Every structure is written in C-alpha cells, then in structure tokens.
C-alpha cells in the first residue's frame, strides 16, 4: 500500500515541476526540484488545485530572498540564498493551511520576517505561459 502513496507523492512533485517549467523564466530542474520536494505534499496538492506556482528567481536579493506575487499566485525564492528555500517552504505551508492568499506582493527576509515597503523585481511569466491562478 505504501508504494501507491509514494507514487502519488512523486506525481504531485512532478506536476508542480511541470507547472514551474511552463511558467517560470528562471526554472531549471537543479534550481527548482530541491525546494519543491521540501514542501509538504498536501500543500503542493492545494497549490496545484488553486493554480499557484513555485518559481526560483535569482534576481531576488539576499535582503528579500522569498516573495509571493499575490495577483499572479507565484511563490518565488532565490535558490542561491541559502535561507530563501527554507523561508518560502514555511510560507507556502502556512498559507496553504489557512488557504488564504492575499492579492498583494509579500516579501520575507532570510529569517522569514515579513518586510514592509520592500521593492522586489516584477514577476514576468515565460512568454506564452498561462498563469492559472484565479483571485478569489
């Protein structure tokens, strides 16, 4: 019975990686996979149902290595900032548990503290990518 659960878990991870590959200009298997695998599978399922996506973005600086682009439903992190992955994983887990996604752009520092008035690069999906997120 366990094997079926493991296969389903892998499929959820693969589905998120496919979505990232389709939407994120900064996606690569090496940059995206470790962080996607760190997110609890239940949170990934919620994200897939809601049209949310995870995107590595090396343009994010060390002062704000984790960002949620609320209007687009994109969770971004800088894979080169060690804490970026940890912070975005915790934020995804927290937000999917509450199932609340503000329409604002939210940014966090390397300790996971929410930043106010933080300027971050605008997120632009890959040319031709459809962002599936629906603001509710």
C-alpha positions in Angstrom: 0.0 0.0 0.0 2.9 2.4 0.8 4.2 2.2 -2.8 1.0 3.7 -4.1 1.3 6.7 -1.7 4.9 7.2 -2.7 4.0 7.1 -6.4 1.2 9.6 -5.9 3.6 11.9 -3.9 6.1 11.8 -6.7 3.3 12.6 -9.2 2.3 15.7 -7.2 6.0 16.8 -7.2 6.3 16.2 -10.9 3.1 18.1 -11.6 4.4 21.2 -9.7 7.8 20.9 -11.5 6.0 20.8 -14.9 4.0 23.9 -13.9 7.2 25.6 -12.9 8.8 24.7 -16.2 5.9 26.1 -18.1 5.6 29.4 -16.2 8.9 30.4 -14.6 11.6 32.0 -16.7 14.2 31.1 -14.0 13.2 27.4 -13.8 15.8 24.6 -14.1 15.5 21.2 -12.7 18.5 21.8 -10.4 17.2 25.0 -9.0 13.5 24.1 -8.6 13.4 20.4 -7.6 15.0 20.6 -4.1 12.6 23.3 -2.9 9.5 21.7 -4.4 10.5 18.4 -2.7 10.8 20.3 0.6 7.2 21.5 0.5 4.7 19.1 2.2 2.8 17.1 -0.4 -0.6 18.3 1.0 0.5 21.9 0.4 1.6 21.1 -3.1 -1.8 19.5 -3.8 -3.6 22.7 -2.6 -1.3 24.8 -4.8 -2.0 22.7 -7.9 -5.8 22.9 -7.2 -5.6 26.7 -6.8 -3.3 27.3 -9.8 -0.4 28.5 -7.6 3.1 28.0 -8.8 6.7 27.9 -7.4 9.4 29.8 -9.3 13.1 30.1 -8.5 14.3 33.7 -9.2 17.9 34.6 -8.9 17.0 38.3 -9.3 15.7 38.3 -5.7 18.4 39.7 -3.4 19.6 38.4 0.0 17.6 41.1 1.8 14.3 39.6 0.4 15.0 36.1 -0.9 11.4 34.9 -0.7 8.4 36.6 -2.3 4.7 35.8 -3.0 3.3 37.6 -6.0 -0.4 37.6 -4.9 -2.1 38.8 -8.1 -0.3 36.0 -10.0 -0.2 33.3 -7.4 3.5 32.9 -7.7 5.8 31.9 -4.8 9.4 32.8 -5.7 12.7 32.4 -4.0 16.3 32.9 -4.7 17.9 29.4 -4.9 21.3 30.9 -4.4 20.4 32.4 -1.0 20.5 29.5 1.5 17.6 30.7 3.5 15.4 31.5 0.5 14.2 28.0 0.1 13.6 27.4 3.8 11.6 30.7 4.1 9.4 30.1 1.0 8.7 26.5 2.1 7.5 27.7 5.5 5.3 30.4 4.0 3.8 28.0 1.5 3.0 25.5 4.3 1.4 28.3 6.4 -0.6 29.9 3.6 -1.9 26.7 2.2 -3.0 25.5 5.7 -5.1 28.7 6.0 -6.0 28.6 2.3 -5.6 32.4 2.3 -3.6 34.2 -0.5 -3.6 38.0 -0.3 -3.6 39.8 -3.7 -0.6 41.9 -2.5 3.0 41.1 -3.2 4.6 39.8 0.0 8.3 39.6 0.7 10.3 38.0 3.5 13.8 38.3 4.7 16.2 35.4 5.3 14.8 34.9 8.8 11.2 34.7 7.5 10.2 38.1 8.8 7.6 39.9 6.6 9.1 43.0 5.0 7.1 46.2 4.6 7.6 48.6 1.7 10.1 46.2 0.1 10.9 46.7 -3.6 11.2 43.4 -5.5 11.6 42.7 -9.2 8.4 42.4 -11.1 7.5 38.8 -11.9 7.0 38.1 -15.6 6.0 34.6 -16.7 7.7 32.9 -19.6 6.4 34.3 -22.9 3.2 32.5 -23.8 2.8 31.0 -20.3 -0.7 31.0 -18.9 -0.8 31.8 -15.2 -3.7 29.6 -14.0 -4.3 31.4 -10.7 -7.7 32.9 -10.0 -8.0 35.6 -7.4 -11.0 34.7 -5.2 
